[in-house]
Amino acid sequence: MIYTKEVEDMCPVGKVSHGCAPIPEEGKWVQAKEIKDISGLTHGVGWCAPQQGACKLTLNIKEGIIEEALVETIGCSGMTHSAAMAGEILVGKTILEALNTDLVCDAINTAMRELFLQIVYGRSQSAFSEGGLAIGAGLEDLGKGTRSQVGTIYATNKKGPRYLDLAEGYIVEMGLDKDNQICGYKYVNLGKMMENIKKGIEPMEAIEKASGTYGRFDEAVKKIDPRKE
């Protein structure tokens, strides 16, 4: 290490060090000094430069190593394909390696940056969970059918709103009341539908078994296909 002459000419003065502030990690307080000191499950969102798409990234980190990753993307077909590569790239790396690895898509890289900041500052979702969360906890975000929670609504000033996809699934029909306002909808849970088909159930029966309604759909005066009517 090279010092300037000005520093070399200075006399030494003692200093007091209390160490770094502890952060909450998996039910305990940790003075994180190295990457291996970091553990926890966290998730966050990143976006690409033109902001045409977004990525929700979930990481489960144990002793600095990414043991589990869930990559969810929306709005860009290229980003979706990049997510497939990121799923292979992320696991097994330290969080510092992952931060400095090209994850192919701006949105995924940005999500990684945001998660790095969260986790090293002790803002993980499992900060106060003793022992943290088991590997596989990321799948719980997806729920039954292991599909991302998606909301897709389209609207125009002239024709009003159309529900296309909601938390329950693919919207088959929208119910309208006497004032032409939405009072409910019928949906198909695509995850459940595919599970039914894989069990050997005929497709139409599989769809029916995976269907449901929300709101006052049965009282609707008019029912429309939101994608065509």
C-alpha positions in Angstrom: 0.0 0.0 0.0 1.4 3.4 -1.0 0.9 6.5 1.3 1.6 10.1 0.3 4.4 12.0 2.0 1.8 14.1 3.9 0.3 10.9 5.5 3.7 9.4 6.2 4.7 12.6 8.1 1.6 12.4 10.4 1.9 10.9 13.9 -0.3 7.9 14.7 -3.5 8.5 16.7 -5.5 5.7 18.3 -9.0 5.0 17.1 -12.0 3.3 18.7 -13.9 0.7 16.6 -17.2 -0.8 17.7 -17.6 -2.9 14.6 -20.4 -2.8 12.1 -24.0 -2.5 13.2 -25.7 -5.9 13.5 -28.5 -6.7 11.0 -31.5 -9.1 11.6 -31.0 -12.4 9.8 -33.2 -15.5 10.2 -34.1 -14.8 13.8 -30.7 -13.6 15.0 -28.6 -10.4 14.9 -25.5 -10.7 12.8 -22.5 -8.4 12.3 -22.0 -9.0 8.6 -18.4 -8.6 7.7 -18.1 -11.0 4.7 -20.5 -12.3 2.0 -20.8 -15.7 3.9 -22.3 -13.8 6.8 -25.5 -13.0 4.8 -28.6 -15.3 4.9 -32.3 -14.8 4.2 -35.1 -14.9 1.7 -36.0 -11.7 -0.1 -37.8 -10.6 -3.3 -38.1 -7.4 -5.3 -38.8 -6.0 -8.7 -36.5 -4.7 -11.5 -37.1 -3.0 -14.8 -35.4 -2.5 -18.1 -34.0 0.7 -19.5 -37.0 1.5 -21.7 -39.3 0.3 -18.9 -41.2 -2.0 -21.3 -41.0 -4.9 -19.0 -40.4 -5.9 -15.3 -38.9 -8.8 -13.4 -39.9 -10.0 -9.9 -36.9 -11.9 -8.5 -37.0 -14.1 -5.3 -33.8 -15.4 -3.8 -33.2 -17.7 -0.8 -29.7 -17.2 0.4 -27.8 -19.3 2.9 -24.4 -18.2 4.1 -23.9 -16.0 1.1 -24.8 -18.6 -1.5 -28.0 -18.4 -3.6 -29.7 -21.8 -3.0 -33.0 -21.0 -4.6 -34.2 -18.5 -7.2 -37.6 -17.7 -8.7 -37.6 -15.4 -11.7 -41.0 -14.0 -12.9 -41.2 -11.6 -15.9 -43.9 -9.7 -17.7 -44.1 -7.4 -20.7 -41.3 -8.5 -22.9 -40.8 -11.8 -24.7 -37.0 -11.4 -24.8 -37.0 -11.0 -21.0 -38.9 -14.2 -20.6 -36.3 -16.1 -22.5 -33.5 -14.3 -20.5 -35.2 -15.5 -17.3 -34.6 -19.1 -18.4 -30.9 -18.4 -18.5 -30.9 -16.4 -15.3 -32.4 -19.4 -13.5 -29.4 -21.5 -14.5 -26.9 -18.7 -13.8 -28.0 -17.5 -10.3 -28.2 -20.6 -8.2 -24.9 -21.7 -6.6 -23.3 -18.3 -6.9 -22.5 -15.9 -4.0 -24.7 -12.8 -3.9 -21.6 -10.8 -4.9 -20.9 -13.0 -7.9 -24.5 -12.8 -9.0 -24.5 -9.0 -8.6 -21.5 -8.8 -11.0 -22.8 -11.4 -13.5 -24.6 -10.5 -16.7 -28.1 -11.9 -16.1 -28.8 -11.2 -19.8 -31.7 -8.8 -19.3 -31.6 -5.3 -17.8 -34.7 -5.9 -15.7 -33.3 -9.1 -14.2 -30.0 -7.3 -13.5 -31.8 -4.4 -11.9 -33.8 -6.8 -9.7 -30.6 -8.5 -8.6 -29.2 -5.1 -7.6 -32.3 -4.2 -5.6 -32.3 -7.6 -3.8 -28.6 -7.2 -3.0 -29.3 -3.9 -1.3 -32.2 -5.3 0.6 -30.3 -8.4 1.9 -27.1 -6.8 2.9 -29.0 -4.1 4.9 -31.0 -6.7 6.7 -34.3 -6.1 5.0 -35.1 -9.7 4.0 -38.6 -11.2 4.3 -37.2 -13.8 6.7 -35.2 -11.4 9.0 -37.1 -12.5 12.1 -37.9 -16.1 11.1 -35.8 -18.3 13.3 -33.7 -20.6 11.1 -35.0 -18.8 8.0 -37.1 -20.4 5.3 -36.6 -23.8 3.8 -35.3 -24.2 0.3 -38.5 -24.4 -1.7 -40.2 -21.6 0.1 -40.1 -19.5 -3.2 -42.7 -21.8 -4.7 -45.2 -20.7 -2.1 -45.5 -17.4 -3.9 -46.9 -19.3 -6.9 -49.7 -21.0 -5.0 -51.6 -24.1 -6.3 -50.8 -24.9 -9.9 -47.3 -23.3 -9.5 -48.2 -20.3 -11.7 -47.3 -16.7 -11.3 -50.0 -14.4 -9.9 -50.9 -12.3 -13.0 -53.3 -9.4 -13.4 -54.1 -8.2 -16.9 -56.8 -5.5 -17.4 -57.4 -3.7 -20.7 -59.6 -0.6 -21.0 -60.6 2.1 -23.5 -62.5 5.3 -22.8 -65.1 4.4 -25.4 -65.7 0.8 -24.5 -64.7 0.5 -20.8 -62.6 -2.1 -18.9 -62.0 -5.8 -19.8 -60.7 -8.3 -17.2 -58.4 -10.7 -19.0 -56.4 -12.4 -16.2 -56.8 -12.1 -12.5 -55.4 -13.9 -9.4 -57.9 -16.7 -9.9 -56.9 -17.3 -13.5 -57.9 -16.8 -17.1 -61.2 -14.8 -17.4 -63.6 -16.6 -19.6 -66.6 -14.3 -19.2 -67.5 -11.0 -17.5 -70.9 -10.5 -16.0 -72.7 -7.1 -16.4 -75.6 -5.8 -14.4 -78.6 -3.8 -15.6 -76.4 -0.6 -15.7 -73.8 -2.4 -17.9 -71.3 -2.4 -15.0 -69.2 -5.4 -14.1 -70.7 -7.4 -11.3 -68.6 -10.6 -11.5 -66.7 -12.9 -13.7 -66.1 -16.6 -14.6 -62.5 -17.8 -14.6 -60.4 -20.9 -15.4 -57.5 -21.7 -13.1 -55.0 -22.8 -15.8 -52.7 -24.5 -13.3 -55.6 -26.7 -12.0 -56.8 -27.3 -15.6 -53.4 -28.6 -16.6 -53.2 -30.8 -13.5 -56.5 -32.3 -14.4 -55.5 -33.0 -18.0 -52.2 -34.6 -16.8 -54.4 -36.9 -14.7 -56.2 -38.1 -17.8 -59.3 -36.1 -17.5 -60.8 -35.0 -20.9 -60.0 -31.4 -21.7 -63.5 -30.0 -21.6 -64.2 -31.7 -18.3 -60.8 -30.6 -17.0 -61.7 -27.0 -17.8 -65.1 -27.3 -16.1 -63.5 -28.7 -12.9 -61.0 -25.9 -12.9 -63.6 -23.2 -13.4 -65.2 -20.9 -10.9 -67.0 -17.6 -10.5 -66.5 -14.4 -8.5 -68.9 -11.7 -7.3 -72.5 -11.7 -8.5 -71.8 -13.4 -11.8 -74.9 -15.6 -11.5 -77.0 -12.5 -11.2 -75.6 -10.8 -14.3 -78.0 -9.5 -16.9 -75.5 -9.9 -19.6 -72.3 -12.0 -19.9 -69.6 -11.2 -22.4 -66.3 -12.6 -23.6 -63.8 -9.8 -22.6 -61.5 -10.7 -25.5 -64.1 -10.4 -28.3 -67.1 -8.5 -27.2 
